[in-house]
Amino acid sequence: MSHLKLTAIIEREGDGFMSFCPELDIASQGDSRAEARANLIEAVQGFLEAADKSEVQQRLGNERYVEQLEVKVG
């Protein structure tokens, strides 16, 4: 069994949390950060099991950059 290292972006949204994997364009949610992360892992695993290999490669093949921005305010 092989492993993929992917990005999880988790943000508070109201009373819960939203989780997003930008490499595969998959999102999930949960009542806590841990639940949102676990649900995202489950969603990613389900996608990888069901998707055609060409679709997975297409999504993983895009260039993505996660960077911090510094902007002037005021």
C-alpha positions in Angstrom: 0.0 0.0 0.0 1.4 3.4 -0.9 0.7 6.7 0.7 0.1 10.2 -0.7 1.0 13.4 1.3 -1.8 15.9 0.6 -2.7 19.3 2.0 -5.6 19.8 4.4 -6.9 23.4 4.9 -9.2 23.5 7.9 -11.1 26.7 8.8 -13.7 27.5 11.4 -17.1 28.0 9.8 -19.8 29.1 12.2 -20.2 26.5 14.9 -18.2 23.9 13.0 -15.2 23.4 10.7 -14.7 23.2 6.9 -11.9 21.1 5.6 -10.5 21.2 2.0 -7.9 19.2 0.1 -6.8 21.6 -2.7 -4.8 18.9 -4.6 -7.9 16.9 -5.3 -10.5 19.6 -5.0 -12.4 17.7 -2.2 -14.1 19.3 0.8 -15.7 18.0 4.0 -16.8 19.4 7.3 -17.2 18.5 11.0 -18.2 19.7 14.4 -14.5 19.9 15.5 -11.2 20.3 13.8 -10.4 16.7 14.4 -13.7 15.6 13.0 -13.4 17.8 9.9 -9.9 16.3 9.3 -11.1 12.7 9.8 -14.1 13.3 7.5 -11.8 14.8 4.8 -9.5 11.8 5.0 -12.5 9.5 4.5 -13.8 11.6 1.6 -10.3 11.6 -0.1 -10.0 7.8 0.4 -13.4 7.3 -1.0 -12.6 9.4 -4.0 -9.3 7.6 -4.6 -11.0 4.2 -4.4 -13.8 5.2 -6.9 -12.2 7.6 -9.3 -10.6 6.6 -12.6 -6.8 6.7 -12.4 -6.7 9.3 -15.2 -8.9 11.7 -13.2 -6.7 11.3 -10.1 -3.6 12.0 -12.2 -5.2 15.0 -13.8 -6.1 16.5 -10.5 -2.7 15.8 -8.9 -0.9 17.1 -12.0 -1.9 20.7 -11.6 0.6 23.2 -10.1 -0.5 24.6 -6.8 1.3 26.9 -4.4 0.2 27.6 -0.8 1.8 30.9 0.3 1.3 33.5 2.9 0.6 37.0 1.7 1.6 40.3 3.4 -0.6 43.2 2.6 -0.7 46.8 3.8 -3.8 47.7 5.8 -4.9 51.3 6.4 
